[in-house]
Amino acid sequence: MKKEICIVAAFLGFFLAGTARGQKPDFSGAWVMDPERSFSMGNVTAVEMTLSHRDPEFRLDARLASPEGGKEVHEVWQTDGQEHDATPAGSRAGLRVLRKACWLPDNRRLVLAEKTEEEKPEGRSVSSVTRKYALSADGGVLTVDYYIDRPQGSGEAKRVFRKRGSAAR
């Protein structure tokens, strides 16, 4: 009898762990960058962003501050793993932006990959920025890892955000 209880308990443990692993986080909320925990930010001194996440739509609205002034960013992504044309209306001739968002196998981290292609007089230019979003277990800290590949060079950056109103560190 004890052996059967142990087998059932082990089965339930594996089943529940697998179920928890399959649940995707909801990144929705208002987020403020923690500059002390972020690095390679270029001239960006502050970031406030609002994420609206209802799978498969992931919407980002952000305000970035720098010594040169502010900038607003508005993006909409589809987390279906398919590549989507995201070329802004009214863009320069020859510019094309492709976006693909997909979940990593653990369903806990989301990868957003953006590829920009532009025809220039000196030839075709291709840039890519890949971001990996990960949420802390308590949901109060969002880490975004950046992988940047441009004709001028490649690099990495990390931005750590606190959820507005959260005491998480």
BATOR-300849 format. One record per residue (C-alpha): residue in three letters; z, x, y. Coordinates in pm, 1 decimal, padded with zeros to 6 digits, always signed. Example, Ala and Ser with C-alpha at 12.3 -4.5 7.8 and 13.67 -1.06 7.14 Angstrom:
<pts>
(pt ALA,(+00780.0,+01230.0,-00450.0))
(pt SER,(+00714.0,+01367.0,-00106.0))
</pts>
This chain:
<pts>
(pt MET,(+00000.0,+00000.0,+00000.0))
(pt LYS,(+00087.8,+00281.2,+00242.6))
(pt LYS,(-00240.1,+00450.6,+00158.1))
(pt GLU,(-00435.2,+00132.8,+00242.1))
(pt ILE,(-00249.8,+00093.6,+00572.5))
(pt CYS,(-00329.7,+00455.6,+00662.3))
(pt ILE,(-00697.4,+00404.7,+00576.5))
(pt VAL,(-00715.6,+00086.6,+00786.2))
(pt ALA,(-00531.1,+00256.5,+01075.0))
(pt ALA,(-00766.4,+00556.1,+01060.1))
(pt PHE,(-01071.2,+00326.4,+01053.0))
(pt LEU,(-00942.7,+00128.7,+01352.9))
(pt GLY,(-00869.2,+00450.7,+01539.6))
(pt PHE,(-01223.0,+00580.2,+01489.4))
(pt PHE,(-01370.2,+00239.6,+01571.6))
(pt LEU,(-01170.8,+00201.1,+01893.1))
(pt ALA,(-01243.4,+00558.6,+02001.2))
(pt GLY,(-01614.5,+00496.3,+01949.7))
(pt THR,(-01597.1,+00172.9,+02144.5))
(pt ALA,(-01417.9,+00337.9,+02437.0))
(pt ARG,(-01673.2,+00619.6,+02439.4))
(pt GLY,(-01955.1,+00365.4,+02468.9))
(pt GLN,(-01820.0,+00200.5,+02783.2))
(pt LYS,(-01998.9,+00313.0,+03095.2))
(pt PRO,(-01792.7,+00370.3,+03409.3))
(pt ASP,(-01844.7,+00166.2,+03723.2))
(pt PHE,(-01889.1,+00407.4,+04015.1))
(pt SER,(-01866.4,+00129.0,+04275.3))
(pt GLY,(-01644.4,+00182.3,+04575.8))
(pt ALA,(-01600.5,+00362.4,+04904.9))
(pt TRP,(-01573.8,+00740.2,+04862.5))
(pt VAL,(-01471.4,+01023.1,+05098.1))
(pt MET,(-01561.7,+01385.8,+05028.8))
(pt ASP,(-01271.6,+01627.7,+04979.2))
(pt PRO,(-01404.8,+01944.5,+05150.3))
(pt GLU,(-01129.2,+02162.2,+05001.3))
(pt ARG,(-01250.6,+02088.6,+04648.3))
(pt SER,(-01623.9,+02091.8,+04726.9))
(pt PHE,(-01848.7,+02396.4,+04760.0))
(pt SER,(-02199.4,+02502.6,+04864.1))
(pt MET,(-02226.9,+02217.3,+05109.1))
(pt GLY,(-02465.0,+02387.9,+05351.1))
(pt ASN,(-02400.6,+02259.7,+05701.3))
(pt VAL,(-02247.7,+01929.9,+05580.3))
(pt THR,(-01889.4,+01897.2,+05704.0))
(pt ALA,(-01806.5,+01542.9,+05590.2))
(pt VAL,(-01950.1,+01272.0,+05366.8))
(pt GLU,(-01851.8,+00908.7,+05337.1))
(pt MET,(-02043.9,+00700.8,+05087.1))
(pt THR,(-02042.6,+00359.3,+04933.3))
(pt LEU,(-02168.2,+00316.3,+04579.7))
(pt SER,(-02267.7,-00022.9,+04444.9))
(pt HIS,(-02313.5,+00006.9,+04072.1))
(pt ARG,(-02414.2,-00282.6,+03851.5))
(pt ASP,(-02604.7,-00133.2,+03561.3))
(pt PRO,(-02900.2,-00088.6,+03568.7))
(pt GLU,(-02892.3,-00068.5,+03951.7))
(pt PHE,(-02715.4,+00218.3,+04125.9))
(pt ARG,(-02716.9,+00196.6,+04505.8))
(pt LEU,(-02594.9,+00476.0,+04734.2))
(pt ASP,(-02533.6,+00442.8,+05108.1))
(pt ALA,(-02391.6,+00754.4,+05274.2))
(pt ARG,(-02316.1,+00906.8,+05611.5))
(pt LEU,(-02325.3,+01285.0,+05633.5))
(pt ALA,(-02181.3,+01477.3,+05928.0))
(pt SER,(-02281.6,+01826.1,+06036.2))
(pt PRO,(-02263.3,+02033.6,+06354.8))
(pt GLU,(-02620.9,+01917.3,+06428.3))
(pt GLY,(-02518.4,+01550.7,+06413.5))
(pt GLY,(-02510.2,+01272.9,+06156.7))
(pt LYS,(-02752.5,+01152.9,+05894.5))
(pt GLU,(-02765.0,+00835.0,+05690.3))
(pt VAL,(-02890.6,+00822.3,+05332.5))
(pt HIS,(-02986.4,+00504.0,+05147.3))
(pt GLU,(-03101.7,+00525.5,+04785.7))
(pt VAL,(-03157.8,+00281.1,+04502.1))
(pt TRP,(-03182.3,+00402.9,+04144.1))
(pt GLN,(-03249.4,+00229.0,+03812.6))
(pt THR,(-03034.6,+00365.6,+03526.9))
(pt ASP,(-03286.5,+00266.4,+03260.4))
(pt GLY,(-03398.0,+00622.7,+03183.2))
(pt GLN,(-03749.5,+00554.5,+03314.9))
(pt GLU,(-03919.1,+00741.9,+03596.8))
(pt HIS,(-03971.5,+00529.7,+03910.3))
(pt ASP,(-04176.7,+00595.2,+04222.4))
(pt ALA,(-03936.8,+00609.9,+04517.4))
(pt THR,(-04173.7,+00731.9,+04786.6))
(pt PRO,(-04036.5,+00593.1,+05114.2))
(pt ALA,(-04259.0,+00351.4,+05302.8))
(pt GLY,(-04431.9,+00523.1,+05592.3))
(pt SER,(-04396.0,+00871.0,+05437.5))
(pt ARG,(-04622.9,+01158.1,+05526.6))
(pt ALA,(-04958.4,+01154.5,+05352.0))
(pt GLY,(-04944.6,+01353.3,+05029.4))
(pt LEU,(-04569.5,+01304.2,+04969.4))
(pt ARG,(-04450.5,+01155.0,+04640.6))
(pt VAL,(-04090.0,+01103.6,+04526.5))
(pt LEU,(-04010.3,+01026.4,+04162.6))
(pt ARG,(-03661.4,+00929.5,+04043.0))
(pt LYS,(-03511.3,+00902.1,+03697.6))
(pt ALA,(-03151.9,+00805.1,+03619.5))
(pt CYS,(-03001.5,+00815.0,+03273.4))
(pt TRP,(-02667.2,+00827.1,+03098.8))
(pt LEU,(-02560.7,+01135.2,+02906.6))
(pt PRO,(-02493.4,+01068.8,+02535.9))
(pt ASP,(-02120.7,+01014.7,+02595.5))
(pt ASN,(-02198.5,+00724.6,+02836.8))
(pt ARG,(-01936.2,+00864.8,+03075.4))
(pt ARG,(-02163.0,+01069.5,+03302.3))
(pt LEU,(-02472.6,+00961.9,+03490.5))
(pt VAL,(-02759.0,+01197.6,+03575.5))
(pt LEU,(-02987.1,+01128.7,+03871.9))
(pt ALA,(-03300.9,+01345.4,+03885.1))
(pt GLU,(-03532.8,+01339.8,+04183.7))
(pt LYS,(-03863.7,+01523.6,+04200.0))
(pt THR,(-04055.7,+01556.8,+04524.6))
(pt GLU,(-04422.1,+01657.2,+04523.2))
(pt GLU,(-04609.2,+01728.0,+04842.6))
(pt GLU,(-04960.8,+01844.0,+04914.1))
(pt LYS,(-04951.4,+02100.0,+05195.5))
(pt PRO,(-05226.5,+02313.4,+05352.7))
(pt GLU,(-05091.4,+02615.3,+05162.5))
(pt GLY,(-05089.5,+02423.3,+04831.4))
(pt ARG,(-04879.2,+02184.2,+04628.3))
(pt SER,(-04502.7,+02204.8,+04673.9))
(pt VAL,(-04260.7,+02071.9,+04410.7))
(pt SER,(-03884.5,+02038.6,+04457.4))
(pt SER,(-03619.1,+01885.3,+04237.7))
(pt VAL,(-03257.8,+01785.7,+04284.9))
(pt THR,(-03051.6,+01676.4,+03986.9))
(pt ARG,(-02706.6,+01524.9,+04031.4))
(pt LYS,(-02447.7,+01459.8,+03763.2))
(pt TYR,(-02186.4,+01193.7,+03845.3))
(pt ALA,(-01853.1,+01196.4,+03659.1))
(pt LEU,(-01551.4,+00975.9,+03722.9))
(pt SER,(-01191.4,+01080.8,+03653.2))
(pt ALA,(-00997.1,+00890.8,+03387.9))
(pt ASP,(-00797.2,+00703.0,+03653.4))
(pt GLY,(-01113.8,+00618.4,+03851.4))
(pt GLY,(-00982.6,+00778.3,+04171.2))
(pt VAL,(-01190.9,+01098.2,+04176.9))
(pt LEU,(-01569.2,+01126.9,+04160.2))
(pt THR,(-01730.3,+01465.7,+04098.0))
(pt VAL,(-02097.3,+01515.5,+04175.6))
(pt ASP,(-02260.1,+01836.8,+04051.9))
(pt TYR,(-02588.8,+01927.8,+04219.1))
(pt TYR,(-02865.7,+02143.6,+04071.0))
(pt ILE,(-03133.1,+02224.4,+04328.2))
(pt ASP,(-03472.0,+02384.3,+04267.0))
(pt ARG,(-03698.3,+02430.5,+04569.5))
(pt PRO,(-03979.4,+02670.6,+04656.1))
(pt GLN,(-03732.3,+02853.9,+04884.3))
(pt GLY,(-03489.6,+02909.1,+04594.3))
(pt SER,(-03251.1,+02746.4,+04351.0))
(pt GLY,(-02880.6,+02675.1,+04367.5))
(pt GLU,(-02585.5,+02465.8,+04266.1))
(pt ALA,(-02328.9,+02269.2,+04461.6))
(pt LYS,(-02033.3,+02046.9,+04388.6))
(pt ARG,(-01893.5,+01762.3,+04591.5))
(pt VAL,(-01563.7,+01604.4,+04498.6))
(pt PHE,(-01482.1,+01261.0,+04638.9))
(pt ARG,(-01163.7,+01057.8,+04657.9))
(pt LYS,(-01186.7,+00682.2,+04633.7))
(pt ARG,(-01081.0,+00532.2,+04963.9))
(pt GLY,(-00728.8,+00399.9,+04923.6))
(pt SER,(-00663.4,+00602.8,+04607.0))
(pt ALA,(-00377.3,+00852.9,+04583.5))
(pt ALA,(-00564.8,+01053.8,+04316.5))
(pt ARG,(-00601.1,+01428.2,+04377.4))
</pts>
